[in-house]
């Protein structure tokens, strides 16, 4: 059974030969390959080469187009700061929608024409060509809260939730339409799963999440799944109080950061939701030993039960010993 089949069978509840292994590898991957991160984020050919090398070296079941949260915002005119050794960052002081009236003037960029969005679409085509028959090709889009924060500024958006929820709704609707078009372009190019990153959603508290963000995530996920691909929802940070709601968004895979105990997430999500994660990427994966990593992953698996995909809680950090990531891969492939 290859990686693509393994993940899809886990999602559909069909038999698997071993646990799927889906680590998020970004800065770790470029460090392993000796590639400046700026080049990885700018050029889909570099990204594809790096992802394929990581999949071969560490036995990952997927290759991923995740690189940074600034692609859509960049094609909308956001000011971006670039770095050699980390992902590009959006300059919040020059937010695209500093004035709320600017939302009505924004035009959704063509994902096949915007330079950074089209680069990810090209990456989907290249990875599909080179590995799509054996590995699941993961596209990536921003979630409604994360993208709204990128366009408005995270601090300003936090005030908008209280001061003008109708504007937040309209902003989310713009984001949903844009991200569905971006997802479709990636799926048409060969992506076989769509990752959605909504990091800012962990910052607003469970009440606001349920009232404003959760319904928008549900609408986005429903429309992306209508394209014919499963969806992975990843929210960085402490999602302990919203794990149950995350499992009700319709996402096929709920990807958990390490701050949410796996046992609590399983209890909140029910027995059938596929969970992914979530050992501490720094204290356990980067700073541990192969033996301690194996112990931590084993405990995570016991808490999660059979509907579980092996991975860390968020990105594998740069500087992680190769032996530690290999220990996680060996656990996934061993009889469990």
CORHUFEN-V562092 format. One record per helix or strand. SS is the DSSP state (helix for helix, strand for strand). FROM is the first residue (numbers start at 1). TO is the last residue. If there is no record, write none. Layout:
BEGIN
ss-><SS & SS>
from-><FROM & FROM>
to-><TO & TO>
END
This chain:
BEGIN
ss-><helix & strand & helix & helix & helix & strand & helix & strand & strand & helix & helix & helix & strand & helix & helix & helix & strand & helix & helix & strand & helix & strand & helix & strand & strand & helix & helix & strand & strand & helix>
from-><3 & 21 & 27 & 37 & 44 & 62 & 71 & 80 & 89 & 92 & 100 & 115 & 136 & 144 & 154 & 165 & 193 & 199 & 206 & 230 & 243 & 253 & 262 & 274 & 279 & 281 & 290 & 308 & 312 & 322>
to-><12 & 21 & 33 & 42 & 58 & 64 & 75 & 81 & 90 & 94 & 105 & 131 & 142 & 152 & 163 & 189 & 197 & 203 & 225 & 235 & 247 & 256 & 269 & 276 & 280 & 286 & 304 & 310 & 313 & 333>
END
